[in-house]
Amino acid sequence: MLEALTGTGLAASAGLNAYIPLLLVGLLGRYTDLITLPSGWSWLSNGWVLVILAVLLVIEMVADKVPVVDSVNDVVQTVVRPTAGGLAFGAASTSETVSVQDPGAFFSGHQWVSIVLGVVVALVVHGIKSLARPLLNAMSIGVAAPVVSTAEDFTSVVMSLVAIIVPILVLLCLAGLFVAAWWLLNRRRLRRTSG
């Protein structure tokens, strides 16, 4: 069960920022004992892959902080974030971590299931983010874009680390994400009816 929570947390993180969970999994797999990637996923800890992920992360972080460009970035990322979520879920759910000692027991023989689950989780989180960002930009005349983007990046880092180190807390992180989305959409609805 912890494998599913680890994968879900990383996939949700990818829905916010495609490259943060992949980069963290690769870096932690290469430089620490917090995660041990199986041979099929060891490419994530390759030096060139880490450099490419870091460059893509910088590009996405900059693009996501500029109003209007962030919405265009979200359209482009509609393919990238779910793909990253599938990769993160697949890699993490079959890896040995601090919390997961026997990763093969959960998804044995059906690795495609974990990848599909990761795609779905990342797509849902990305969809909520893509709907919320234009609302926030309109409500704040674009001022909120860099602040919200930074908060999303921070949340992605924290949720990725939580997913690897204490996966049971992923449930709290996901609940927090959905409460925040509900609050934002509810606030927008109230503004529309009162204005």
Secondary structure per residue as TSV (DSSP state, phi and psi in degrees):
chain	resnum	aa	ss	phi	psi
A	1	M	-	360.0	-37.1
A	2	L	H	-62.8	-30.5
A	3	E	H	-60.0	-43.6
A	4	A	H	-65.8	-38.9
A	5	L	H	-67.8	-41.5
A	6	T	H	-60.3	-49.4
A	7	G	H	-62.8	-40.9
A	8	T	H	-63.8	-44.0
A	9	G	H	-62.0	-42.3
A	10	L	H	-69.8	-37.7
A	11	A	H	-66.2	-41.3
A	12	A	H	-63.1	-39.8
A	13	S	H	-60.8	-39.8
A	14	A	H	-66.0	-28.0
A	15	G	H	-66.3	-25.4
A	16	L	H	-88.3	-42.5
A	17	N	-	-150.9	114.7
A	18	A	S	-59.5	-33.3
A	19	Y	H	-96.6	-20.7
A	20	I	H	-60.7	-52.7
A	21	P	H	-65.5	-37.7
A	22	L	H	-65.2	-42.5
A	23	L	H	-65.1	-42.8
A	24	L	H	-64.0	-44.3
A	25	V	H	-60.6	-44.4
A	26	G	H	-64.4	-45.5
A	27	L	H	-66.3	-44.5
A	28	L	H	-66.4	-35.1
A	29	G	H	-68.9	-33.3
A	30	R	H	-82.7	-39.9
A	31	Y	H	-111.6	-4.9
A	32	T	-	-135.5	177.3
A	33	D	S	-102.2	10.1
A	34	L	S	-68.9	-27.9
A	35	I	E	-144.8	136.2
A	36	T	E	-118.6	109.1
A	37	L	-	-76.4	137.4
A	38	P	-	-68.6	164.3
A	39	S	G	-56.9	-35.3
A	40	G	G	-67.8	-18.2
A	41	W	G	-115.6	5.1
A	42	S	G	-65.1	-18.3
A	43	W	G	-59.7	-25.1
A	44	L	G	-63.8	-24.1
A	45	S	G	-98.4	7.3
A	46	N	-	-67.9	139.8
A	47	G	H	-55.5	-44.0
A	48	W	H	-65.9	-40.3
A	49	V	H	-62.5	-42.2
A	50	L	H	-63.1	-40.3
A	51	V	H	-64.8	-45.4
A	52	I	H	-62.2	-44.5
A	53	L	H	-62.3	-39.6
A	54	A	H	-64.7	-42.3
A	55	V	H	-64.3	-45.7
A	56	L	H	-63.1	-35.8
A	57	L	H	-62.8	-45.0
A	58	V	H	-61.9	-43.9
A	59	I	H	-61.1	-46.7
A	60	E	H	-66.1	-39.7
A	61	M	H	-62.9	-39.8
A	62	V	H	-69.7	-48.8
A	63	A	H	-62.0	-33.3
A	64	D	T	-77.4	-8.5
A	65	K	T	-100.4	-2.1
A	66	V	S	-104.4	121.9
A	67	P	T	-55.4	145.4
A	68	V	T	75.3	-49.4
A	69	V	H	-62.3	-34.0
A	70	D	H	-63.2	-36.5
A	71	S	H	-70.3	-39.4
A	72	V	H	-64.0	-42.5
A	73	N	H	-59.3	-40.8
A	74	D	H	-62.6	-36.3
A	75	V	H	-64.2	-47.3
A	76	V	H	-62.1	-41.5
A	77	Q	H	-73.9	-6.0
A	78	T	H	-60.7	-27.5
A	79	V	H	-92.0	-40.1
A	80	V	H	-70.7	-47.8
A	81	R	H	-63.3	-46.4
A	82	P	H	-62.4	-36.9
A	83	T	H	-62.7	-45.7
A	84	A	H	-62.9	-38.1
A	85	G	H	-62.5	-41.0
A	86	G	H	-64.8	-42.2
A	87	L	H	-65.6	-43.6
A	88	A	H	-64.6	-44.2
A	89	F	H	-63.2	-46.7
A	90	G	H	-61.3	-44.5
A	91	A	H	-67.1	-46.1
A	92	A	H	-72.2	-37.6
A	93	S	H	-72.4	-13.1
A	94	T	T	-110.7	8.4
A	95	S	S	-101.4	153.1
A	96	E	E	-87.3	126.4
A	97	T	E	-123.4	-176.4
A	98	V	S	-58.0	-37.7
A	99	S	S	-93.3	-27.8
A	100	V	-	-108.0	114.2
A	101	Q	S	-99.6	-23.2
A	102	D	-	-130.0	74.8
A	103	P	G	-67.2	-24.6
A	104	G	G	-69.1	-18.4
A	105	A	G	-69.7	-29.9
A	106	F	T	-83.6	-49.5
A	107	F	S	-113.1	33.5
A	108	S	T	-58.8	123.8
A	109	G	T	79.3	-8.9
A	110	H	-	-126.7	55.5
A	111	Q	H	-63.7	-27.6
A	112	W	H	-62.6	-28.5
A	113	V	H	-62.7	-45.1
A	114	S	H	-64.9	-36.4
A	115	I	H	-67.4	-44.0
A	116	V	H	-63.1	-43.0
A	117	L	H	-60.0	-41.7
A	118	G	H	-63.2	-40.6
A	119	V	H	-61.1	-45.7
A	120	V	H	-64.5	-47.2
A	121	V	H	-60.3	-48.5
A	122	A	H	-63.8	-37.8
A	123	L	H	-65.7	-40.5
A	124	V	H	-64.0	-48.6
A	125	V	H	-63.4	-43.6
A	126	H	H	-61.6	-41.0
A	127	G	H	-61.1	-44.2
A	128	I	H	-62.9	-44.3
A	129	K	H	-62.1	-44.5
A	130	S	H	-65.1	-30.4
A	131	L	H	-77.6	-36.8
A	132	A	H	-75.3	-38.0
A	133	R	H	-60.9	-46.2
A	134	P	H	-62.0	-34.7
A	135	L	H	-63.5	-45.6
A	136	L	H	-64.1	-40.6
A	137	N	H	-63.6	-41.1
A	138	A	H	-68.3	-41.3
A	139	M	H	-66.9	-30.7
A	140	S	H	-109.9	7.6
A	141	I	T	55.8	38.2
A	142	G	T	85.5	-8.7
A	143	V	T	-67.2	-30.9
A	144	A	H	-76.2	-18.0
A	145	A	H	-52.0	-53.1
A	146	P	H	-67.7	-33.9
A	147	V	H	-68.4	-47.3
A	148	V	H	-65.6	-41.2
A	149	S	H	-61.4	-42.3
A	150	T	H	-64.1	-40.6
A	151	A	H	-63.7	-39.4
A	152	E	H	-65.2	-42.2
A	153	D	H	-63.2	-44.4
A	154	F	H	-61.3	-44.3
A	155	T	H	-61.9	-39.6
A	156	S	H	-64.0	-41.7
A	157	V	H	-64.6	-49.3
A	158	V	H	-62.1	-46.4
A	159	M	H	-65.0	-35.7
A	160	S	H	-64.0	-45.5
A	161	L	H	-65.8	-42.1
A	162	V	H	-60.9	-43.0
A	163	A	H	-60.3	-34.3
A	164	I	H	-83.8	-40.7
A	165	I	H	-90.5	-45.1
A	166	V	-	-135.3	73.6
A	167	P	G	-58.3	-25.0
A	168	I	G	-63.1	-27.4
A	169	L	G	-74.4	-8.3
A	170	V	H	-58.7	-35.7
A	171	L	H	-59.2	-41.9
A	172	L	H	-66.4	-41.4
A	173	C	H	-62.3	-44.6
A	174	L	H	-64.8	-41.0
A	175	A	H	-60.3	-42.0
A	176	G	H	-61.9	-41.3
A	177	L	H	-61.8	-44.9
A	178	F	H	-72.0	-33.8
A	179	V	H	-64.7	-43.3
A	180	A	H	-62.9	-42.8
A	181	A	H	-64.4	-43.4
A	182	W	H	-61.9	-43.7
A	183	W	H	-60.8	-44.8
A	184	L	H	-63.5	-47.7
A	185	L	H	-65.6	-38.2
A	186	N	H	-65.7	-41.4
A	187	R	H	-62.8	-41.9
A	188	R	H	-62.9	-42.2
A	189	R	H	-64.0	-41.9
A	190	L	H	-64.3	-39.1
A	191	R	H	-63.4	-40.2
A	192	R	H	-66.8	-41.1
A	193	T	H	-74.1	-30.0
A	194	S	H	-86.1	-20.7
A	195	G	-	-102.2	360.0
